[in-house]
Amino acid sequence: MTEKINPSFLAGYIDCDGGFQLQVNIRKSTSGRKNIRLNPRISISFKDGKKQREVLEAIRDVVGGSIYFSNEGKENAKVNWMTTNVEDCIRVARYVLPCLCQKEEIAKRFIWACEVISNGKTRRKGTNMYGGEKIYSKEEMIEMVKIATSLNETMQVVRFRESTGRNFNFYLKEIDQIYS
């Protein structure tokens, strides 16, 4: 099966059964200072079955990532492939980008945000969590959160679209407080 895993094959699964996500977490340190953490991921999910597991295992064997199961043994069982390492996210997104149909623009914005996150790791002089220098400029953070709250917006169930996690204005207020 691994010989079939090429950019077109993987892009087809991401276009139809997967997605690019950028999770935004606001945390408080023990001193009460807030910080924002951005967690990228690329994932593909299927209703669990032998053939679906084989496909995701082949994807994992070729591009990395991990396989997770939910509701095993139940009617609504799912099998998921996911990569959360920022460097792997960049590599996989670039690998499939030329072959994406529905999610090409999403992938471009996702890659930009992942590159900013990756570059932030190399210029870190402290951490937001403990009151050190900011890792990202305020403008970079605003743009990344704008991307995070708009990725896959048409694909979400209404209750998720209307959640705080999709509310850019909520995060904008938090960013203003953190960067003031």
C-alpha positions as CSV (number, residue, x, y, z in Angstrom):
1,M,0.0,0.0,0.0
2,T,2.8,2.5,0.8
3,E,3.9,2.6,-2.9
4,K,0.5,4.2,-3.6
5,I,1.1,7.1,-1.2
6,N,2.0,10.1,-3.4
7,P,1.1,13.8,-3.3
8,S,-2.1,13.3,-5.3
9,F,-3.3,10.4,-3.3
10,L,-2.7,12.2,0.0
11,A,-4.1,15.5,-1.2
12,G,-7.3,13.7,-2.3
13,Y,-7.8,12.3,1.2
14,I,-7.0,15.7,2.8
15,D,-9.4,17.5,0.4
16,C,-12.3,15.1,1.2
17,D,-11.8,13.5,4.6
18,G,-9.2,15.7,6.3
19,G,-8.1,19.2,7.1
20,F,-5.6,21.7,8.2
21,Q,-6.2,23.1,11.7
22,L,-4.5,25.7,13.9
23,Q,-5.7,25.4,17.5
24,V,-5.5,28.5,19.7
25,N,-5.0,28.0,23.4
26,I,-4.9,30.9,25.9
27,R,-3.2,29.9,29.2
28,K,-2.3,31.6,32.4
29,S,1.0,31.0,34.2
30,T,1.1,30.6,38.0
31,S,1.9,34.3,38.1
32,G,-1.3,35.1,36.4
33,R,0.2,36.2,33.0
34,K,-1.6,35.0,30.0
35,N,0.0,33.6,26.9
36,I,-1.3,32.2,23.6
37,R,-0.1,28.9,22.2
38,L,-0.8,27.9,18.6
39,N,-0.9,24.2,17.8
40,P,-1.0,23.2,14.1
41,R,-2.2,19.8,12.9
42,I,-3.2,18.0,9.7
43,S,-5.6,15.2,10.0
44,I,-7.7,12.6,8.1
45,S,-10.6,10.8,9.7
46,F,-12.6,7.8,8.6
47,K,-15.3,5.6,10.0
48,D,-13.3,2.8,11.3
49,G,-12.8,-0.3,9.2
50,K,-10.0,-2.6,8.1
51,K,-9.4,-0.9,4.8
52,Q,-9.4,2.6,6.3
53,R,-6.9,1.5,8.9
54,E,-4.6,0.1,6.2
55,V,-4.8,3.4,4.2
56,L,-4.0,5.5,7.3
57,E,-1.2,3.2,8.4
58,A,0.4,3.5,4.9
59,I,0.1,7.3,5.1
60,R,1.7,7.2,8.5
61,D,4.5,5.0,7.2
62,V,5.3,7.4,4.3
63,V,4.9,10.9,5.9
64,G,4.9,10.2,9.6
65,G,2.3,11.2,12.2
66,S,0.2,9.0,14.4
67,I,-3.0,7.0,14.3
68,Y,-5.7,7.5,16.9
69,F,-8.9,5.5,17.5
70,S,-12.1,6.8,19.0
71,N,-15.2,4.8,20.1
72,E,-13.5,1.5,19.2
73,G,-16.0,-1.3,19.0
74,K,-19.0,1.0,18.7
75,E,-21.2,1.9,15.7
76,N,-19.6,5.4,15.5
77,A,-16.0,4.2,15.7
78,K,-13.4,6.4,14.0
79,V,-9.8,6.0,12.9
80,N,-7.8,9.2,12.6
81,W,-4.3,10.0,11.2
82,M,-2.8,13.2,12.5
83,T,0.5,15.1,12.6
84,T,1.0,17.8,15.1
85,N,4.7,18.5,14.8
86,V,5.1,22.0,13.2
87,E,8.0,20.9,10.9
88,D,6.0,17.9,9.8
89,C,2.9,20.0,9.1
90,I,5.0,22.3,6.9
91,R,6.5,19.4,5.1
92,V,3.2,17.5,4.5
93,A,1.3,20.7,3.5
94,R,4.0,21.6,0.9
95,Y,4.0,18.0,-0.3
96,V,0.3,18.0,-1.1
97,L,-0.2,21.7,-2.0
98,P,0.2,21.3,-5.8
99,C,-2.4,18.6,-5.9
100,L,-5.1,20.1,-3.6
101,C,-8.3,21.1,-5.2
102,Q,-10.7,22.3,-2.5
103,K,-8.2,23.3,0.2
104,E,-5.3,24.9,-1.7
105,E,-5.9,28.4,-0.3
106,I,-6.4,27.0,3.2
107,A,-3.1,25.1,2.9
108,K,-1.2,28.3,1.8
109,R,-2.4,30.2,4.8
110,F,-1.7,27.2,7.1
111,I,1.8,26.9,5.8
112,W,2.4,30.7,6.4
113,A,1.2,30.3,10.0
114,C,3.3,27.2,10.6
115,E,6.4,28.9,9.2
116,V,5.9,31.8,11.6
117,I,5.5,29.4,14.5
118,S,8.6,27.5,13.4
119,N,10.6,30.7,13.1
120,G,9.4,31.8,16.5
121,K,11.0,28.7,18.0
122,T,14.4,29.8,16.7
123,R,14.1,33.5,17.9
124,R,12.8,32.7,21.4
125,K,14.6,34.8,24.1
126,G,12.1,34.0,26.8
127,T,8.5,32.8,26.9
128,N,5.2,34.5,27.2
129,M,4.2,32.1,29.9
130,Y,6.9,33.3,32.3
131,G,6.9,37.0,31.3
132,G,9.8,36.9,28.9
133,E,10.0,38.7,25.6
134,K,7.2,38.0,23.1
135,I,8.0,35.2,20.7
136,Y,5.8,36.7,17.9
137,S,5.0,40.3,17.0
138,K,1.5,41.4,17.8
139,E,0.8,41.7,14.0
140,E,2.0,38.1,13.5
141,M,-0.2,36.8,16.3
142,I,-3.2,38.7,15.0
143,E,-2.7,37.2,11.6
144,M,-2.2,33.7,12.9
145,V,-5.3,33.8,15.0
146,K,-7.2,35.2,12.1
147,I,-6.1,32.2,10.1
148,A,-6.9,29.8,12.9
149,T,-10.4,31.1,13.3
150,S,-11.2,31.0,9.6
151,L,-9.7,27.6,8.5
152,N,-12.3,25.2,7.3
153,E,-15.1,27.5,8.4
154,T,-17.5,26.3,5.8
155,M,-16.9,22.7,6.8
156,Q,-17.8,23.1,10.5
157,V,-21.0,22.1,12.2
158,V,-22.9,25.2,13.1
159,R,-22.3,24.8,16.9
160,F,-18.6,24.8,16.3
161,R,-18.7,27.8,13.9
162,E,-20.4,29.8,16.7
163,S,-18.1,28.7,19.5
164,T,-15.5,30.9,21.2
165,G,-12.8,29.0,19.3
166,R,-14.0,30.5,16.1
167,N,-14.6,34.0,17.4
168,F,-11.8,36.2,16.1
169,N,-13.0,39.2,18.2
170,F,-12.7,37.2,21.4
171,Y,-9.0,36.4,20.7
172,L,-8.3,40.0,19.5
173,K,-9.3,41.3,23.0
174,E,-7.0,38.7,24.6
175,I,-4.1,39.6,22.2
176,D,-4.6,43.3,23.1
177,Q,-4.3,42.5,26.8
178,I,-1.3,40.2,26.4
179,Y,0.6,42.7,24.1
180,S,-0.2,45.8,26.2
